[in-house]
């Protein structure tokens, strides 16, 4: 089973199936109510390409493909919608009535709207969420989303009592159902959080409510979900397809289509061919083999927009002797022409990064890296020479054989040409093998960590949390107490402007230290068939499934 760290990474700018790919934005129109669109019609069935999910149990789902299925079959507490500025913000779902803190952010009350049920007629109540969250956090249950209740995230009182391999209890004392009100959840945190960050930690496909039967027998539940969303599973899942149909008893806004088929593809060539032949209706993240021709083939059914919540970065181990001098690290940055690589290899579906946060995040989009991230081969060589050269004269870059080799080969060649050093690739057969290597501590002193980060909510905090000294995915062991302090202060700031300012200051410090820097930002690269309309994919990579309309029905 993949670890949490594995779920958060992408490698060298390529989003992997096992990563939590939360990126993409825009569509054939603005993110408005599709039912008001002149082209919106009800009925019909359409298909979406996915890879085979490791699991579709909500409490254990930490990758894109299971989350796409859950976004159709479940309704959680919050979603992400575009605000007036165009940035995506956390928004209460139809299930959520109110979210209030009874003090300054340590004690919270979440009140649900009545009338929501699972498809087995079990009511969705405060007890539903309390039971689900306790199950998720309990270390004995091995659920991948348990960390959301940990000190690095929500920090619910009592988490430490249930999360370890030897637990002293089964429930967190910081969770309760309000007295005489089974629609209100009471949450007590160890430390105060701002309303924005509290809601973000509980948003999206994460932490969906589960019926009692799912908590009792998750293995059977993984085959046949019982959800509370606009769609329901029509039949048990197979390795090739997951079919959902409209939930006739859904308490919220119904989906337009009668059904959705999630089709599992292992072969990218077949996937792209099926879309071109209208035998497949939607690819949320077009494969590499489609990028060179997608624009001409699909026309206005092709989206290539900046602003996804993921980036590729180079990291240098904080104790490395090879990269001890900051000017050596900056020289590596300035020696690579990422604009050229983005154009020739990625066909402009990637852009050169200038910060860790795009403008689809409140407070993001500002160039914070400055000249350090600007290609200049002459200046790069001068910096390297001024620093006394590269100790050992060579670097090694990690690469996945099937996914990022072309990108890192081009970068390696430019380092050799522009800096006069030796550069080689350390190739790994798969994502898991690479991450096992990183966690083993066997990386050589001259190793450049070519990695990526995918945020799970649209805040600057989510984009830079990997560089907190306590973060489980901080493989380069970067540590700056001031960065940790600023991120923590932003987490509790009640004023959004102050909050964003704190996080930006932390981001600036990370880029000042320059043990890691972003070199490439993802774009949305989705495509769809002639049969559907009203396609909306948000910066987290999630399709708004209920809004899609089937325009050609048999």
C-alpha positions as CSV (number, residue, x, y, z in Angstrom):
1,X,0.0,0.0,0.0
2,X,1.3,3.5,-0.8
3,X,2.1,5.7,2.0
4,X,0.7,9.2,2.5
5,X,3.9,10.7,1.2
6,X,3.5,8.8,-2.0
7,X,0.1,10.1,-2.6
8,X,1.2,13.7,-2.4
9,X,4.0,13.6,-4.9
10,X,4.4,13.8,-8.6
11,X,7.7,13.3,-10.3
12,X,9.5,15.7,-12.6
13,X,6.4,17.6,-13.7
14,X,4.3,14.5,-14.7
15,X,1.2,13.8,-12.6
16,X,1.1,10.1,-11.8
17,X,-1.9,7.9,-11.3
18,X,-1.0,7.3,-7.7
19,X,-0.6,11.0,-6.9
20,X,-3.3,13.2,-5.5
21,X,-3.6,15.1,-8.7
22,X,-5.5,18.2,-7.7
23,X,-4.9,20.5,-10.5
24,X,-6.7,22.0,-13.6
25,X,-9.1,24.8,-14.2
26,X,-11.6,26.3,-16.6
27,X,-13.8,24.7,-19.2
28,X,-15.8,25.5,-22.3
29,X,-17.3,28.3,-20.2
30,X,-17.4,29.9,-16.8
31,X,-18.2,27.8,-13.7
32,X,-21.9,28.7,-13.6
33,X,-25.0,26.7,-13.0
34,X,-25.1,24.4,-16.1
35,X,-28.9,24.0,-15.8
36,X,-29.2,27.6,-16.9
37,X,-27.1,27.1,-20.0
38,X,-29.1,27.0,-23.3
39,X,-27.2,23.8,-24.3
40,X,-27.9,22.0,-21.0
41,X,-30.2,19.0,-21.4
42,X,-31.2,16.2,-19.1
43,X,-30.7,12.5,-19.7
44,X,-28.2,10.3,-21.4
45,X,-25.0,8.6,-20.3
46,X,-21.4,9.7,-20.8
47,X,-18.0,8.2,-20.0
48,X,-14.9,9.5,-18.2
49,X,-11.4,8.0,-18.5
50,X,-9.7,7.0,-15.2
51,X,-7.0,4.6,-14.1
52,X,-8.0,1.8,-11.8
53,X,-8.4,3.3,-8.3
54,X,-6.5,1.6,-5.5
55,X,-9.7,1.9,-3.5
56,X,-12.9,3.8,-3.6
57,X,-13.6,3.7,0.1
58,X,-14.0,7.4,1.1
59,X,-11.9,7.2,4.3
60,X,-9.0,5.5,2.4
61,X,-9.2,7.5,-0.9
62,X,-6.1,9.7,-1.5
63,X,-5.7,9.9,-5.3
64,X,-7.5,11.5,-8.2
65,X,-9.3,8.6,-9.7
66,X,-11.1,7.4,-6.7
67,X,-12.0,11.0,-5.9
68,X,-13.6,11.5,-9.3
69,X,-15.9,8.6,-8.5
70,X,-16.6,9.9,-5.0
71,X,-17.4,13.4,-6.3
72,X,-20.4,11.8,-8.1
73,X,-21.6,9.5,-5.4
74,X,-21.0,11.6,-2.2
75,X,-21.7,15.0,-0.9
76,X,-19.3,16.3,1.7
77,X,-19.3,19.5,3.8
78,X,-17.5,21.8,1.3
79,X,-16.6,22.3,-2.3
80,X,-14.3,24.7,-4.1
81,X,-15.8,27.4,-6.3
82,X,-14.4,30.4,-8.2
83,X,-14.8,33.6,-6.3
84,X,-15.2,37.2,-7.7
85,X,-11.4,37.4,-8.3
86,X,-11.3,34.2,-10.2
87,X,-9.4,32.4,-7.4
88,X,-11.0,29.2,-6.1
89,X,-12.3,29.4,-2.5
90,X,-13.8,26.9,-0.1
91,X,-17.6,26.9,-0.3
92,X,-20.3,25.2,1.9
93,X,-22.0,22.3,0.1
94,X,-25.8,21.8,0.0
95,X,-25.4,19.5,3.0
96,X,-23.9,22.2,5.2
97,X,-26.1,24.7,7.0
98,X,-23.5,26.6,9.0
99,X,-20.0,26.5,10.4
100,X,-19.3,28.6,13.5
101,X,-16.5,28.9,16.1
102,X,-17.7,29.4,19.6
103,X,-14.4,31.1,20.6
104,X,-11.4,32.2,18.5
105,X,-11.1,29.0,16.5
106,X,-10.5,26.1,18.9
107,X,-14.1,25.1,19.3
108,X,-16.3,24.6,16.3
109,X,-19.9,23.7,15.5
110,X,-20.9,22.4,12.1
111,X,-24.6,22.2,11.5
112,X,-26.1,20.0,8.7
113,X,-29.2,20.5,6.6
114,X,-31.8,17.9,7.2
115,X,-33.2,15.5,4.5
116,X,-29.9,13.9,3.2
117,X,-29.8,10.1,3.2
118,X,-27.6,7.3,1.9
119,X,-29.0,5.2,-0.8
120,X,-29.8,2.5,1.8
121,X,-32.1,5.1,3.5
122,X,-29.8,5.6,6.4
123,X,-29.9,9.3,7.5
124,X,-26.9,11.6,7.2
125,X,-26.5,13.1,10.7
126,X,-23.9,14.6,13.0
127,X,-23.3,11.0,14.3
128,X,-22.5,9.9,10.8
129,X,-19.6,12.3,10.6
130,X,-18.4,11.7,14.1
131,X,-18.4,7.9,13.6
132,X,-16.7,8.3,10.2
133,X,-14.0,10.6,11.4
134,X,-13.2,8.5,14.4
135,X,-12.9,5.4,12.2
136,X,-10.6,7.3,9.8
137,X,-8.3,8.6,12.6
138,X,-8.0,5.3,14.3
139,X,-4.6,3.8,13.6
140,X,-5.8,0.3,13.8
141,X,-8.0,0.8,10.7
142,X,-5.1,1.9,8.4
143,X,-7.1,4.6,6.6
144,X,-5.0,7.0,4.5
145,X,-7.0,10.1,5.4
146,X,-6.5,9.8,9.1
147,X,-3.7,12.3,9.0
148,X,-6.3,15.1,8.4
149,X,-7.0,15.0,12.1
150,X,-3.3,15.1,13.1
151,X,-1.3,18.0,14.6
152,X,-0.1,19.0,11.2
153,X,-3.7,19.6,10.0
154,X,-6.9,19.9,12.1
155,X,-5.2,18.8,15.3
156,X,-8.3,17.4,16.9
157,X,-8.2,16.9,20.6
158,X,-7.7,13.1,21.3
159,X,-6.1,12.3,18.0
160,X,-2.9,10.9,19.6
161,X,-5.1,8.6,21.7
162,X,-6.4,6.8,18.7
163,X,-3.9,7.2,15.9
164,X,-1.0,5.1,17.0
165,X,-0.5,1.3,16.4
166,X,-1.2,0.8,20.1
167,X,-4.3,3.0,20.8
168,X,-5.8,3.7,24.1
169,X,-9.3,4.4,22.7
170,X,-11.5,4.3,19.7
171,X,-12.9,7.8,19.7
172,X,-11.3,11.3,19.8
173,X,-12.5,13.4,22.7
174,X,-12.5,16.4,20.5
175,X,-15.5,15.1,18.5
176,X,-19.1,15.0,19.7
177,X,-22.7,15.3,18.7
178,X,-24.4,18.4,20.1
179,X,-26.8,17.6,22.9
180,X,-30.4,17.2,21.7
181,X,-29.3,18.1,18.1
182,X,-28.2,15.2,15.9
183,X,-27.5,17.6,13.0
184,X,-24.7,19.6,14.8
185,X,-21.1,18.3,15.0
186,X,-18.9,19.7,17.8
187,X,-15.2,19.8,17.1
188,X,-12.5,20.8,19.6
189,X,-9.0,21.5,18.4
190,X,-5.7,21.6,20.3
191,X,-4.9,24.9,18.7
192,X,-7.0,27.6,17.0
193,X,-7.4,27.7,13.3
194,X,-8.9,30.4,11.1
195,X,-12.3,29.8,9.5
196,X,-10.7,29.5,6.1
197,X,-8.1,27.0,6.9
198,X,-10.4,24.9,9.1
199,X,-12.9,24.6,6.3
200,X,-10.2,23.9,3.7
201,X,-8.9,21.0,5.8
202,X,-12.4,19.4,5.6
203,X,-13.2,20.3,2.0
204,X,-13.4,18.6,-1.3
205,X,-13.6,14.8,-1.7
206,X,-11.7,14.3,1.6
207,X,-13.5,13.0,4.7
208,X,-16.9,12.1,3.2
209,X,-19.6,10.7,5.5
210,X,-19.9,6.9,5.4
211,X,-22.9,4.8,6.3
212,X,-22.7,2.2,9.2
213,X,-22.3,-0.7,6.8
214,X,-19.2,0.9,5.3
215,X,-17.5,1.2,8.6
216,X,-18.3,-2.4,9.5
217,X,-17.2,-4.0,6.3
218,X,-14.9,-1.7,4.2
219,X,-13.7,-4.5,1.9
220,X,-17.3,-5.2,0.7
221,X,-18.0,-1.5,0.6
222,X,-15.0,-1.1,-1.8
223,X,-16.9,-3.1,-4.3
224,X,-20.3,-1.6,-3.9
225,X,-20.5,2.0,-2.5
226,X,-23.5,3.3,-0.7
227,X,-23.3,7.1,-1.0
228,X,-25.3,10.2,-0.3
229,X,-24.6,12.1,-3.5
230,X,-26.3,12.9,-6.8
231,X,-25.3,9.5,-8.3
232,X,-25.3,6.0,-7.0
233,X,-23.4,2.9,-8.1
234,X,-25.5,0.8,-10.5
235,X,-23.6,-2.4,-10.0
236,X,-20.4,-3.7,-8.2
237,X,-17.1,-2.2,-9.5
238,X,-15.0,-4.3,-11.9
239,X,-11.4,-3.7,-12.9
240,X,-12.6,-2.2,-16.2
241,X,-15.5,0.1,-15.3
242,X,-17.4,1.8,-12.5
243,X,-21.0,2.7,-13.5
244,X,-23.1,5.2,-11.6
245,X,-26.7,6.3,-12.3
246,X,-28.8,9.2,-11.0
247,X,-29.8,8.9,-7.4
248,X,-33.6,9.4,-7.5
249,X,-33.8,10.3,-3.8
250,X,-31.0,12.8,-3.6
251,X,-31.8,15.8,-1.4
252,X,-29.7,18.3,-3.3
253,X,-29.5,19.5,-6.9
254,X,-29.7,16.5,-9.2
255,X,-27.2,15.8,-12.0
256,X,-28.2,16.4,-15.6
257,X,-27.1,13.1,-17.1
258,X,-28.9,9.8,-16.2
259,X,-25.6,8.0,-15.8
260,X,-21.8,8.2,-15.9
261,X,-19.4,5.4,-16.8
262,X,-15.9,5.6,-15.3
263,X,-13.8,3.6,-17.7
264,X,-10.4,2.2,-16.6
265,X,-7.6,2.7,-19.2
266,X,-4.1,1.3,-18.9
267,X,-3.0,2.2,-22.5
268,X,-2.8,5.9,-23.2
269,X,-2.8,5.4,-26.9
270,X,-6.1,3.6,-26.7
271,X,-7.6,6.3,-24.4
272,X,-6.7,9.1,-26.9
273,X,-7.9,7.1,-29.9
274,X,-11.2,6.4,-28.2
275,X,-11.7,10.1,-27.4
276,X,-11.0,11.1,-31.0
277,X,-13.6,8.5,-32.2
278,X,-16.2,9.7,-29.7
279,X,-16.0,6.3,-28.1
280,X,-15.0,8.0,-24.9
281,X,-16.4,11.3,-23.7
282,X,-14.0,13.0,-21.3
283,X,-10.3,12.8,-20.4
284,X,-9.7,15.1,-17.4
285,X,-5.9,15.1,-17.9
286,X,-4.8,14.4,-21.4
287,X,-1.9,12.0,-21.8
288,X,1.4,13.1,-23.2
289,X,0.8,11.4,-26.6
290,X,-2.2,13.7,-27.2
291,X,-0.5,17.1,-26.4
292,X,1.0,17.7,-29.9
293,X,-2.3,17.4,-31.7
294,X,-5.0,18.0,-29.2
295,X,-5.6,21.6,-30.1
296,X,-6.1,20.9,-33.8
297,X,-8.1,17.7,-33.3
298,X,-10.5,18.9,-30.6
299,X,-10.7,22.6,-31.3
300,X,-12.9,24.3,-28.6
301,X,-13.2,20.9,-26.8
302,X,-9.6,21.2,-25.7
303,X,-8.6,23.1,-22.6
304,X,-5.0,24.2,-21.9
305,X,-5.2,26.9,-19.2
306,X,-2.7,27.8,-16.5
307,X,-3.5,27.8,-12.8
308,X,-3.6,24.2,-11.6
309,X,-2.6,23.6,-8.0
310,X,0.6,21.7,-8.6
311,X,4.2,22.4,-9.5
312,X,7.5,20.6,-10.2
313,X,10.5,21.5,-8.2
314,X,14.2,20.7,-7.7
315,X,15.3,20.1,-4.1
316,X,18.7,20.0,-2.6
317,X,19.4,18.1,0.6
318,X,20.0,20.6,3.4
319,X,23.1,18.8,4.6
320,X,24.6,18.3,1.1
321,X,28.3,19.3,0.7
322,X,27.9,19.5,-3.1
323,X,25.2,22.1,-2.9
324,X,26.3,23.9,0.3
325,X,26.9,27.2,-1.5
326,X,23.6,29.0,-2.4
327,X,25.2,30.4,-5.6
328,X,25.7,26.8,-6.8
329,X,22.0,26.1,-6.3
330,X,21.0,29.3,-8.1
331,X,23.4,28.5,-10.9
332,X,21.6,25.2,-11.5
333,X,18.3,27.1,-11.7
334,X,19.5,29.7,-14.1
335,X,21.3,27.2,-16.4
336,X,18.1,25.5,-17.5
337,X,15.8,27.0,-20.1
338,X,12.4,25.7,-18.9
339,X,10.5,27.8,-21.4
340,X,12.2,25.9,-24.2
341,X,11.5,22.6,-22.5
342,X,7.9,23.5,-21.9
343,X,7.4,24.4,-25.6
344,X,9.2,21.5,-27.2
345,X,8.4,18.7,-24.9
346,X,5.2,19.8,-23.3
347,X,3.7,21.8,-26.2
348,X,3.0,24.7,-23.8
349,X,0.9,22.7,-21.4
350,X,3.4,23.7,-18.7
351,X,4.7,27.2,-17.8
352,X,7.9,28.3,-16.1
353,X,7.3,28.8,-12.4
354,X,8.0,32.1,-10.7
355,X,6.5,31.1,-7.3
356,X,4.9,28.2,-5.5
357,X,1.3,29.4,-5.9
358,X,-0.7,30.3,-9.0
359,X,-3.2,33.1,-9.3
360,X,-6.1,30.6,-9.0
361,X,-5.3,30.6,-5.2
362,X,-6.2,33.7,-3.1
363,X,-3.0,35.8,-2.8
364,X,-1.1,33.7,-5.3
365,X,0.3,34.5,-8.7
366,X,3.1,36.9,-7.7
367,X,6.6,36.5,-9.0
368,X,8.6,35.8,-5.8
369,X,11.5,33.9,-7.3
370,X,12.7,36.8,-9.4
371,X,16.1,36.6,-11.1
372,X,17.0,33.4,-9.4
373,X,14.5,31.6,-11.7
374,X,15.3,33.4,-14.9
375,X,17.3,31.5,-17.5
376,X,20.7,33.1,-18.2
377,X,23.4,30.6,-19.1
378,X,26.2,33.2,-18.9
379,X,25.2,34.4,-15.5
380,X,24.7,30.8,-14.3
381,X,28.3,29.9,-15.2
382,X,29.6,33.1,-13.6
383,X,27.8,32.2,-10.3
384,X,29.1,28.7,-10.3
385,X,32.7,29.9,-10.9
386,X,32.4,32.6,-8.3
387,X,31.3,29.9,-5.8
388,X,34.5,27.9,-6.5
389,X,32.8,25.5,-8.9
390,X,30.8,22.4,-8.2
391,X,32.4,20.1,-5.6
392,X,33.0,16.7,-7.4
393,X,32.1,18.2,-10.8
394,X,28.9,16.1,-11.3
395,X,25.2,15.9,-10.4
396,X,22.6,13.2,-10.6
397,X,18.9,13.7,-11.1
398,X,16.1,11.2,-10.2
399,X,13.7,10.2,-13.0
400,X,10.8,7.8,-13.7
401,X,11.6,5.8,-16.8
402,X,8.2,6.0,-18.4
403,X,7.1,9.5,-17.4
404,X,9.7,12.3,-16.9
405,X,12.7,11.0,-18.7
406,X,12.5,13.4,-21.7
407,X,12.1,16.4,-19.4
408,X,15.0,15.5,-17.1
409,X,17.2,14.4,-20.0
410,X,16.8,17.9,-21.6
411,X,17.5,19.6,-18.2
412,X,20.6,17.4,-17.7
413,X,22.0,18.2,-21.2
414,X,21.6,21.9,-20.5
415,X,23.4,21.7,-17.2
416,X,26.3,20.0,-18.9
417,X,26.4,22.5,-21.8
418,X,25.9,25.7,-19.8
419,X,27.8,24.9,-16.6
420,X,30.4,22.5,-17.9
421,X,29.6,19.9,-15.3
422,X,28.7,16.2,-15.7
423,X,25.0,15.3,-15.3
424,X,23.5,11.8,-15.2
425,X,20.0,10.4,-14.6
426,X,19.2,7.9,-11.9
427,X,16.3,6.0,-13.4
428,X,13.5,4.3,-11.4
429,X,11.0,1.9,-12.8
430,X,8.1,3.4,-11.0
431,X,6.8,6.0,-8.6
432,X,7.0,3.8,-5.5
433,X,10.5,2.7,-6.2
434,X,11.7,6.3,-6.4
435,X,10.0,7.3,-3.1
436,X,11.4,4.2,-1.3
437,X,14.8,5.4,-2.5
438,X,14.3,8.9,-1.2
439,X,13.0,7.7,2.2
440,X,15.9,5.2,2.5
441,X,18.5,7.9,3.0
442,X,20.7,6.4,0.2
443,X,20.6,9.4,-2.1
444,X,24.2,10.4,-3.0
445,X,25.5,13.9,-1.9
446,X,25.2,15.3,-5.4
447,X,21.6,14.1,-5.9
448,X,19.0,16.6,-7.2
449,X,15.5,15.8,-6.0
450,X,13.3,16.2,-9.0
451,X,9.8,16.1,-7.5
452,X,6.4,17.7,-7.6
453,X,3.8,18.8,-5.1
454,X,0.0,18.7,-5.5
455,X,-2.0,20.8,-3.1
456,X,-5.2,19.5,-1.6
457,X,-6.9,22.8,-1.2
458,X,-6.5,26.3,-2.8
459,X,-4.4,28.1,-0.3
460,X,-0.8,29.2,-0.3
461,X,-0.4,27.2,2.9
462,X,-1.2,24.0,1.0
463,X,1.3,24.8,-1.7
464,X,4.3,25.3,0.7
465,X,3.4,23.0,3.6
466,X,5.8,20.4,2.2
467,X,8.7,22.7,3.3
468,X,7.6,22.8,7.0
469,X,10.2,21.1,9.1
470,X,7.7,18.6,10.5
471,X,6.1,17.7,7.2
472,X,6.2,13.9,6.4
473,X,7.1,14.6,2.8
474,X,10.0,16.9,3.4
475,X,12.6,14.6,2.1
476,X,15.3,17.2,1.6
477,X,15.1,17.9,5.4
478,X,14.8,21.6,4.9
479,X,14.2,23.5,8.1
480,X,13.7,27.1,8.9
481,X,12.0,28.0,12.2
482,X,10.8,31.4,10.8
483,X,9.1,29.6,7.9
484,X,7.3,27.3,10.4
485,X,6.3,30.2,12.5
486,X,4.9,32.2,9.7
487,X,2.9,29.3,8.3
488,X,1.5,28.6,11.8
489,X,0.6,32.3,12.3
490,X,-1.2,32.3,8.9
491,X,-3.2,29.3,9.9
492,X,-4.7,31.1,12.9
493,X,-5.1,34.6,11.3
494,X,-8.8,35.5,11.1
495,X,-8.2,38.2,8.5
496,X,-7.6,36.7,5.0
497,X,-5.3,39.5,4.0
498,X,-3.1,39.0,7.1
499,X,-3.2,35.2,6.6
500,X,-2.1,35.4,3.0
501,X,0.6,37.9,3.9
502,X,2.1,35.5,6.5
503,X,2.1,32.7,4.0
504,X,3.7,34.8,1.3
505,X,6.4,35.9,3.7
506,X,7.1,32.2,4.4
507,X,7.2,31.5,0.7
508,X,9.7,34.3,0.2
509,X,12.0,32.9,2.9
510,X,11.9,29.4,1.3
511,X,13.0,31.0,-2.0
512,X,15.6,33.1,-0.3
513,X,17.2,30.0,1.2
514,X,16.8,28.3,-2.1
515,X,17.1,24.7,-1.0
516,X,14.1,24.1,-3.2
517,X,12.6,26.1,-6.0
518,X,9.7,25.5,-8.4
519,X,10.6,25.2,-12.1
520,X,7.4,24.3,-13.8
521,X,3.6,24.9,-13.2
522,X,0.9,22.6,-14.6
523,X,-1.8,23.7,-16.9
524,X,-5.3,22.2,-17.4
525,X,-5.1,19.8,-20.3
526,X,-8.5,18.3,-20.6
527,X,-10.5,17.2,-23.7
528,X,-13.9,15.9,-24.4
529,X,-16.1,14.5,-27.2
530,X,-18.8,16.0,-29.4
531,X,-21.4,14.3,-27.2
532,X,-21.1,16.4,-24.1
533,X,-21.2,20.0,-23.0
534,X,-20.9,22.2,-19.9
535,X,-17.6,20.6,-18.9
536,X,-16.0,22.2,-15.8
537,X,-12.8,21.1,-14.2
538,X,-11.5,23.1,-11.2
539,X,-7.9,23.8,-10.3
540,X,-7.9,20.8,-8.0
541,X,-8.5,18.5,-11.0
542,X,-12.0,17.6,-10.1
543,X,-14.8,17.4,-12.7
544,X,-18.1,18.9,-11.8
545,X,-19.9,15.8,-12.8
546,X,-23.5,16.8,-12.1
547,X,-23.3,19.8,-14.5
548,X,-22.2,17.9,-17.6
549,X,-24.9,17.6,-20.2
550,X,-25.2,14.8,-22.8
551,X,-26.1,16.6,-26.1
552,X,-26.2,13.6,-28.4
553,X,-28.4,10.8,-26.9
554,X,-29.3,7.5,-28.6
